[in-house]
Amino acid sequence: MVEEREAEKEEREILKEKEVMGNINAVIKSVKQMFGDEGVDMQIPPYQRPYRWGYKNVKQLLEDIATNKNAGKQKYRIGSVILYNKGGAYEIVDGQQRITTLLLLAKACGVGNELLGKLEYKHSDSKNNIIENYKYITEWIKEYYPSKRHEYWQYVEESCEFVVIVVDDLSEAFQMFDSQNGRGKE
């Protein structure tokens, strides 16, 4: 009897939490599912910070992917992305740095992707870093995958995955961003 009451109380708390949280969906998507023909219509909102990854961040991502590919790993989770569903278009709340870098990688591997052309980078830092990182990625691919760039991209596209979190309430999206990016740092 006491256990049943506790279970009912716990269930009510969960339902209350769901009401407060609104509509949040999380799903695992491959890079191909995110960027491909049937991909997600993403936008960079005005409140988004500039694309500021430097070559060290880019190098780390490229090497992490290569290490997992060379180890024969079937799947490699490259991080999470938080998207705000704004009427069917998805604003990138978190994950812009990785998304942009992977789109630059696709271009460097000779794979056309219209998403890179559709995303608007308004800040001069973003534009400068995109140019510099594209040069770096192109050189990295030439050095490590000179004749196998398409094979490398195929691994990225099919085996690399995001945890995609879609939120219908912008304040929820910011709260999730803060909890993912502001905890545990000193």
Secondary structure by P-SEA (a helix, b strand, c coil): caaaaaaaaaaaaaaaaaaaacbbbbbbbcccccccccccccccccccccccccaaaaaaaaaaaaaaaaacccccccbbbbbbbcccccccccaaaaaaaaaaaaaaaccccccccccccccaaaaaaaaaaaaaaaaaaaacccccaaaaaaaaacccccbbbbbccaaaaaaaaaaacccccc
